[in-house]
Amino acid sequence: MSEYRMERVGRLIQEKIGALIVEGRIKDPRVDPFLSVTRVQVSRDLSYADVYVSSYKSDEGLKKGVAGLQSAAGFIQAQLGSQMHTRQTPKLRFHEDESIKAGFDMVQKLGDLESEEHRQ
């Protein structure tokens, strides 16, 4: 399968899962609406999709959210199957991605450095 098509399928999966989270259609209480799907990597044969999830909240909340999404993977796959027009729907594997939190931490550190520089 071409790289372009795999990227398109990955973006579509990212969009659809993000919408399910924001709309509150995933009923697992561990899935926080502040979770964000940062990227999706789809295997060449569309059998698996690695979904990376991030949050700017606590690390414990992110771990719980990823566990909640993994337990709701069957429901999410069924929703994707009904909305996507592909021959097969990939099995979803959810992973923690700390990029948003790391970005917030970096901005805060830069702000601290800037305020320290103005004091001197």
MODELLER restraints for C-alpha pairs under 7 A, 6 or more apart:
rsr = mdl.restraints
at = mdl.atoms
rsr.add(forms.Gaussian(group=physical.xy_distance, feature=features.Distance(at['CA:1:A'], at['CA:44:A']), mean=5.97, stdev=0.5))
rsr.add(forms.Gaussian(group=physical.xy_distance, feature=features.Distance(at['CA:6:A'], at['CA:42:A']), mean=6.13, stdev=0.5))
rsr.add(forms.Gaussian(group=physical.xy_distance, feature=features.Distance(at['CA:10:A'], at['CA:40:A']), mean=5.11, stdev=0.5))
rsr.add(forms.Gaussian(group=physical.xy_distance, feature=features.Distance(at['CA:10:A'], at['CA:41:A']), mean=6.05, stdev=0.5))
rsr.add(forms.Gaussian(group=physical.xy_distance, feature=features.Distance(at['CA:10:A'], at['CA:42:A']), mean=5.90, stdev=0.5))
rsr.add(forms.Gaussian(group=physical.xy_distance, feature=features.Distance(at['CA:11:A'], at['CA:40:A']), mean=6.91, stdev=0.5))
rsr.add(forms.Gaussian(group=physical.xy_distance, feature=features.Distance(at['CA:14:A'], at['CA:37:A']), mean=6.11, stdev=0.5))
rsr.add(forms.Gaussian(group=physical.xy_distance, feature=features.Distance(at['CA:14:A'], at['CA:39:A']), mean=6.56, stdev=0.5))
rsr.add(forms.Gaussian(group=physical.xy_distance, feature=features.Distance(at['CA:14:A'], at['CA:40:A']), mean=6.12, stdev=0.5))
rsr.add(forms.Gaussian(group=physical.xy_distance, feature=features.Distance(at['CA:18:A'], at['CA:36:A']), mean=6.63, stdev=0.5))
rsr.add(forms.Gaussian(group=physical.xy_distance, feature=features.Distance(at['CA:18:A'], at['CA:37:A']), mean=6.04, stdev=0.5))
rsr.add(forms.Gaussian(group=physical.xy_distance, feature=features.Distance(at['CA:20:A'], at['CA:26:A']), mean=6.36, stdev=0.5))
rsr.add(forms.Gaussian(group=physical.xy_distance, feature=features.Distance(at['CA:21:A'], at['CA:33:A']), mean=5.67, stdev=0.5))
rsr.add(forms.Gaussian(group=physical.xy_distance, feature=features.Distance(at['CA:22:A'], at['CA:33:A']), mean=5.21, stdev=0.5))
rsr.add(forms.Gaussian(group=physical.xy_distance, feature=features.Distance(at['CA:24:A'], at['CA:33:A']), mean=6.91, stdev=0.5))
rsr.add(forms.Gaussian(group=physical.xy_distance, feature=features.Distance(at['CA:28:A'], at['CA:68:A']), mean=5.96, stdev=0.5))
rsr.add(forms.Gaussian(group=physical.xy_distance, feature=features.Distance(at['CA:30:A'], at['CA:64:A']), mean=5.51, stdev=0.5))
rsr.add(forms.Gaussian(group=physical.xy_distance, feature=features.Distance(at['CA:30:A'], at['CA:65:A']), mean=5.02, stdev=0.5))
rsr.add(forms.Gaussian(group=physical.xy_distance, feature=features.Distance(at['CA:30:A'], at['CA:68:A']), mean=5.19, stdev=0.5))
rsr.add(forms.Gaussian(group=physical.xy_distance, feature=features.Distance(at['CA:31:A'], at['CA:65:A']), mean=4.56, stdev=0.5))
rsr.add(forms.Gaussian(group=physical.xy_distance, feature=features.Distance(at['CA:31:A'], at['CA:68:A']), mean=5.55, stdev=0.5))
rsr.add(forms.Gaussian(group=physical.xy_distance, feature=features.Distance(at['CA:31:A'], at['CA:69:A']), mean=6.48, stdev=0.5))
rsr.add(forms.Gaussian(group=physical.xy_distance, feature=features.Distance(at['CA:32:A'], at['CA:65:A']), mean=6.32, stdev=0.5))
rsr.add(forms.Gaussian(group=physical.xy_distance, feature=features.Distance(at['CA:34:A'], at['CA:55:A']), mean=6.28, stdev=0.5))
rsr.add(forms.Gaussian(group=physical.xy_distance, feature=features.Distance(at['CA:35:A'], at['CA:53:A']), mean=6.60, stdev=0.5))
rsr.add(forms.Gaussian(group=physical.xy_distance, feature=features.Distance(at['CA:35:A'], at['CA:54:A']), mean=5.83, stdev=0.5))
rsr.add(forms.Gaussian(group=physical.xy_distance, feature=features.Distance(at['CA:35:A'], at['CA:55:A']), mean=4.94, stdev=0.5))
rsr.add(forms.Gaussian(group=physical.xy_distance, feature=features.Distance(at['CA:36:A'], at['CA:53:A']), mean=5.54, stdev=0.5))
rsr.add(forms.Gaussian(group=physical.xy_distance, feature=features.Distance(at['CA:36:A'], at['CA:54:A']), mean=5.20, stdev=0.5))
rsr.add(forms.Gaussian(group=physical.xy_distance, feature=features.Distance(at['CA:36:A'], at['CA:55:A']), mean=5.99, stdev=0.5))
rsr.add(forms.Gaussian(group=physical.xy_distance, feature=features.Distance(at['CA:37:A'], at['CA:51:A']), mean=6.99, stdev=0.5))
rsr.add(forms.Gaussian(group=physical.xy_distance, feature=features.Distance(at['CA:37:A'], at['CA:52:A']), mean=5.85, stdev=0.5))
rsr.add(forms.Gaussian(group=physical.xy_distance, feature=features.Distance(at['CA:37:A'], at['CA:53:A']), mean=4.49, stdev=0.5))
rsr.add(forms.Gaussian(group=physical.xy_distance, feature=features.Distance(at['CA:37:A'], at['CA:54:A']), mean=6.33, stdev=0.5))
rsr.add(forms.Gaussian(group=physical.xy_distance, feature=features.Distance(at['CA:38:A'], at['CA:52:A']), mean=5.69, stdev=0.5))
rsr.add(forms.Gaussian(group=physical.xy_distance, feature=features.Distance(at['CA:38:A'], at['CA:53:A']), mean=5.71, stdev=0.5))
rsr.add(forms.Gaussian(group=physical.xy_distance, feature=features.Distance(at['CA:38:A'], at['CA:54:A']), mean=6.46, stdev=0.5))
rsr.add(forms.Gaussian(group=physical.xy_distance, feature=features.Distance(at['CA:39:A'], at['CA:51:A']), mean=6.21, stdev=0.5))
rsr.add(forms.Gaussian(group=physical.xy_distance, feature=features.Distance(at['CA:39:A'], at['CA:52:A']), mean=5.43, stdev=0.5))
rsr.add(forms.Gaussian(group=physical.xy_distance, feature=features.Distance(at['CA:40:A'], at['CA:49:A']), mean=6.46, stdev=0.5))
rsr.add(forms.Gaussian(group=physical.xy_distance, feature=features.Distance(at['CA:40:A'], at['CA:50:A']), mean=5.59, stdev=0.5))
rsr.add(forms.Gaussian(group=physical.xy_distance, feature=features.Distance(at['CA:40:A'], at['CA:51:A']), mean=4.58, stdev=0.5))
rsr.add(forms.Gaussian(group=physical.xy_distance, feature=features.Distance(at['CA:40:A'], at['CA:52:A']), mean=6.19, stdev=0.5))
rsr.add(forms.Gaussian(group=physical.xy_distance, feature=features.Distance(at['CA:41:A'], at['CA:49:A']), mean=5.54, stdev=0.5))
rsr.add(forms.Gaussian(group=physical.xy_distance, feature=features.Distance(at['CA:41:A'], at['CA:50:A']), mean=5.14, stdev=0.5))
rsr.add(forms.Gaussian(group=physical.xy_distance, feature=features.Distance(at['CA:41:A'], at['CA:51:A']), mean=6.66, stdev=0.5))
rsr.add(forms.Gaussian(group=physical.xy_distance, feature=features.Distance(at['CA:42:A'], at['CA:48:A']), mean=6.02, stdev=0.5))
rsr.add(forms.Gaussian(group=physical.xy_distance, feature=features.Distance(at['CA:42:A'], at['CA:49:A']), mean=4.31, stdev=0.5))
rsr.add(forms.Gaussian(group=physical.xy_distance, feature=features.Distance(at['CA:42:A'], at['CA:50:A']), mean=6.40, stdev=0.5))
rsr.add(forms.Gaussian(group=physical.xy_distance, feature=features.Distance(at['CA:43:A'], at['CA:49:A']), mean=6.19, stdev=0.5))
rsr.add(forms.Gaussian(group=physical.xy_distance, feature=features.Distance(at['CA:46:A'], at['CA:90:A']), mean=5.31, stdev=0.5))
rsr.add(forms.Gaussian(group=physical.xy_distance, feature=features.Distance(at['CA:47:A'], at['CA:90:A']), mean=4.56, stdev=0.5))
rsr.add(forms.Gaussian(group=physical.xy_distance, feature=features.Distance(at['CA:47:A'], at['CA:91:A']), mean=6.04, stdev=0.5))
rsr.add(forms.Gaussian(group=physical.xy_distance, feature=features.Distance(at['CA:48:A'], at['CA:90:A']), mean=4.59, stdev=0.5))
rsr.add(forms.Gaussian(group=physical.xy_distance, feature=features.Distance(at['CA:48:A'], at['CA:91:A']), mean=4.64, stdev=0.5))
rsr.add(forms.Gaussian(group=physical.xy_distance, feature=features.Distance(at['CA:48:A'], at['CA:92:A']), mean=5.98, stdev=0.5))
rsr.add(forms.Gaussian(group=physical.xy_distance, feature=features.Distance(at['CA:49:A'], at['CA:90:A']), mean=5.72, stdev=0.5))
rsr.add(forms.Gaussian(group=physical.xy_distance, feature=features.Distance(at['CA:49:A'], at['CA:91:A']), mean=6.06, stdev=0.5))
rsr.add(forms.Gaussian(group=physical.xy_distance, feature=features.Distance(at['CA:49:A'], at['CA:92:A']), mean=5.05, stdev=0.5))
rsr.add(forms.Gaussian(group=physical.xy_distance, feature=features.Distance(at['CA:49:A'], at['CA:93:A']), mean=6.19, stdev=0.5))
rsr.add(forms.Gaussian(group=physical.xy_distance, feature=features.Distance(at['CA:50:A'], at['CA:92:A']), mean=6.12, stdev=0.5))
rsr.add(forms.Gaussian(group=physical.xy_distance, feature=features.Distance(at['CA:50:A'], at['CA:93:A']), mean=4.89, stdev=0.5))
rsr.add(forms.Gaussian(group=physical.xy_distance, feature=features.Distance(at['CA:50:A'], at['CA:94:A']), mean=5.97, stdev=0.5))
rsr.add(forms.Gaussian(group=physical.xy_distance, feature=features.Distance(at['CA:51:A'], at['CA:92:A']), mean=6.80, stdev=0.5))
rsr.add(forms.Gaussian(group=physical.xy_distance, feature=features.Distance(at['CA:51:A'], at['CA:93:A']), mean=5.95, stdev=0.5))
rsr.add(forms.Gaussian(group=physical.xy_distance, feature=features.Distance(at['CA:51:A'], at['CA:94:A']), mean=4.78, stdev=0.5))
rsr.add(forms.Gaussian(group=physical.xy_distance, feature=features.Distance(at['CA:51:A'], at['CA:95:A']), mean=6.08, stdev=0.5))
rsr.add(forms.Gaussian(group=physical.xy_distance, feature=features.Distance(at['CA:52:A'], at['CA:94:A']), mean=5.95, stdev=0.5))
rsr.add(forms.Gaussian(group=physical.xy_distance, feature=features.Distance(at['CA:52:A'], at['CA:95:A']), mean=4.86, stdev=0.5))
rsr.add(forms.Gaussian(group=physical.xy_distance, feature=features.Distance(at['CA:52:A'], at['CA:96:A']), mean=5.75, stdev=0.5))
rsr.add(forms.Gaussian(group=physical.xy_distance, feature=features.Distance(at['CA:52:A'], at['CA:97:A']), mean=5.47, stdev=0.5))
rsr.add(forms.Gaussian(group=physical.xy_distance, feature=features.Distance(at['CA:53:A'], at['CA:66:A']), mean=6.98, stdev=0.5))
rsr.add(forms.Gaussian(group=physical.xy_distance, feature=features.Distance(at['CA:53:A'], at['CA:95:A']), mean=6.14, stdev=0.5))
rsr.add(forms.Gaussian(group=physical.xy_distance, feature=features.Distance(at['CA:53:A'], at['CA:96:A']), mean=5.26, stdev=0.5))
rsr.add(forms.Gaussian(group=physical.xy_distance, feature=features.Distance(at['CA:53:A'], at['CA:97:A']), mean=5.29, stdev=0.5))
rsr.add(forms.Gaussian(group=physical.xy_distance, feature=features.Distance(at['CA:54:A'], at['CA:62:A']), mean=6.72, stdev=0.5))
rsr.add(forms.Gaussian(group=physical.xy_distance, feature=features.Distance(at['CA:54:A'], at['CA:96:A']), mean=6.14, stdev=0.5))
rsr.add(forms.Gaussian(group=physical.xy_distance, feature=features.Distance(at['CA:54:A'], at['CA:97:A']), mean=4.83, stdev=0.5))
rsr.add(forms.Gaussian(group=physical.xy_distance, feature=features.Distance(at['CA:54:A'], at['CA:98:A']), mean=5.61, stdev=0.5))
rsr.add(forms.Gaussian(group=physical.xy_distance, feature=features.Distance(at['CA:54:A'], at['CA:99:A']), mean=6.71, stdev=0.5))
rsr.add(forms.Gaussian(group=physical.xy_distance, feature=features.Distance(at['CA:54:A'], at['CA:100:A']), mean=6.17, stdev=0.5))
rsr.add(forms.Gaussian(group=physical.xy_distance, feature=features.Distance(at['CA:55:A'], at['CA:62:A']), mean=6.12, stdev=0.5))
rsr.add(forms.Gaussian(group=physical.xy_distance, feature=features.Distance(at['CA:55:A'], at['CA:100:A']), mean=6.19, stdev=0.5))
rsr.add(forms.Gaussian(group=physical.xy_distance, feature=features.Distance(at['CA:55:A'], at['CA:101:A']), mean=6.44, stdev=0.5))
rsr.add(forms.Gaussian(group=physical.xy_distance, feature=features.Distance(at['CA:56:A'], at['CA:100:A']), mean=5.76, stdev=0.5))
rsr.add(forms.Gaussian(group=physical.xy_distance, feature=features.Distance(at['CA:56:A'], at['CA:101:A']), mean=4.61, stdev=0.5))
rsr.add(forms.Gaussian(group=physical.xy_distance, feature=features.Distance(at['CA:62:A'], at['CA:96:A']), mean=6.96, stdev=0.5))
rsr.add(forms.Gaussian(group=physical.xy_distance, feature=features.Distance(at['CA:63:A'], at['CA:96:A']), mean=6.98, stdev=0.5))
rsr.add(forms.Gaussian(group=physical.xy_distance, feature=features.Distance(at['CA:66:A'], at['CA:94:A']), mean=6.14, stdev=0.5))
rsr.add(forms.Gaussian(group=physical.xy_distance, feature=features.Distance(at['CA:66:A'], at['CA:95:A']), mean=6.54, stdev=0.5))
rsr.add(forms.Gaussian(group=physical.xy_distance, feature=features.Distance(at['CA:66:A'], at['CA:96:A']), mean=6.56, stdev=0.5))
rsr.add(forms.Gaussian(group=physical.xy_distance, feature=features.Distance(at['CA:69:A'], at['CA:94:A']), mean=6.97, stdev=0.5))
rsr.add(forms.Gaussian(group=physical.xy_distance, feature=features.Distance(at['CA:70:A'], at['CA:93:A']), mean=6.79, stdev=0.5))
rsr.add(forms.Gaussian(group=physical.xy_distance, feature=features.Distance(at['CA:70:A'], at['CA:94:A']), mean=5.94, stdev=0.5))
rsr.add(forms.Gaussian(group=physical.xy_distance, feature=features.Distance(at['CA:73:A'], at['CA:92:A']), mean=6.23, stdev=0.5))
rsr.add(forms.Gaussian(group=physical.xy_distance, feature=features.Distance(at['CA:77:A'], at['CA:89:A']), mean=6.68, stdev=0.5))
rsr.add(forms.Gaussian(group=physical.xy_distance, feature=features.Distance(at['CA:81:A'], at['CA:89:A']), mean=5.60, stdev=0.5))
